[in-house]
Amino acid sequence: MSMIADAMKTIQSVLLLQAKVERLEDELRETRGQMKQMANAMIAIDRRVVRLETFEEMRTGRPAPRLEG
């Protein structure tokens, strides 16, 4: 009986591990989507900053100070 019990414990462990892997895959998919949203937001912010810098350069006639980073 010990052999059957060990086999059942092993099967149970494999099933639990499989469930955890599936949950991690779902979380990774969600994180990937959030990263894409953040990247798109950063691109939009960059474009707006460029527009503001261009506007300031046109207004003052000299280059606007650049942000470091």
C-alpha positions as CSV (number, residue, x, y, z in Angstrom):
1,M,0.0,0.0,0.0
2,S,2.9,2.3,0.6
3,M,3.8,2.2,-3.0
4,I,0.2,3.2,-4.0
5,A,0.2,6.0,-1.5
6,D,3.5,7.4,-2.8
7,A,2.2,7.3,-6.3
8,M,-0.9,9.1,-5.3
9,K,1.1,11.8,-3.5
10,T,3.3,12.2,-6.5
11,I,0.3,12.6,-8.8
12,Q,-1.2,15.1,-6.4
13,S,2.0,17.1,-6.4
14,V,2.2,17.1,-10.1
15,L,-1.4,18.3,-10.4
16,L,-0.7,21.1,-7.9
17,L,2.4,22.1,-9.7
18,Q,0.6,22.2,-13.0
19,A,-2.1,24.5,-11.4
20,K,0.6,26.8,-10.1
21,V,2.3,27.0,-13.5
22,E,-1.0,27.8,-15.2
23,R,-1.7,30.6,-12.6
24,L,1.8,32.0,-13.3
25,E,1.2,31.9,-17.0
26,D,-2.0,33.9,-16.5
27,E,-0.2,36.4,-14.3
28,L,2.6,36.7,-16.8
29,R,0.1,37.4,-19.6
30,E,-1.5,40.1,-17.5
31,T,1.9,41.6,-16.7
32,R,2.8,41.6,-20.3
33,G,-0.3,43.5,-21.2
34,Q,0.4,46.1,-18.4
35,M,3.9,46.5,-19.7
36,K,2.6,47.2,-23.2
37,Q,0.2,49.8,-21.8
38,M,3.0,51.5,-19.9
39,A,5.3,51.5,-22.9
40,N,2.5,53.1,-25.0
41,A,1.9,55.7,-22.3
42,M,5.6,56.5,-22.1
43,I,5.7,57.0,-25.9
44,A,2.7,59.3,-25.7
45,I,4.4,61.3,-22.9
46,D,7.6,61.6,-24.9
47,R,5.7,62.9,-27.9
48,R,4.0,65.5,-25.8
49,V,7.2,66.6,-24.2
50,V,8.8,67.0,-27.7
51,R,5.8,69.1,-28.7
52,L,6.1,71.3,-25.6
53,E,9.8,71.7,-26.2
54,T,9.2,72.7,-29.8
55,F,6.6,75.2,-28.7
56,E,9.0,76.7,-26.2
57,E,11.8,76.9,-28.7
58,M,9.5,78.7,-31.2
59,R,8.2,81.1,-28.5
60,T,11.6,82.1,-27.1
61,G,13.8,81.6,-30.2
62,R,16.3,79.5,-28.3
63,P,16.5,75.8,-27.5
64,A,14.4,74.7,-24.5
65,P,16.4,73.1,-21.7
66,R,16.4,69.3,-22.0
67,L,15.5,66.9,-19.3
68,E,18.2,64.7,-18.1
69,G,17.7,60.9,-18.2
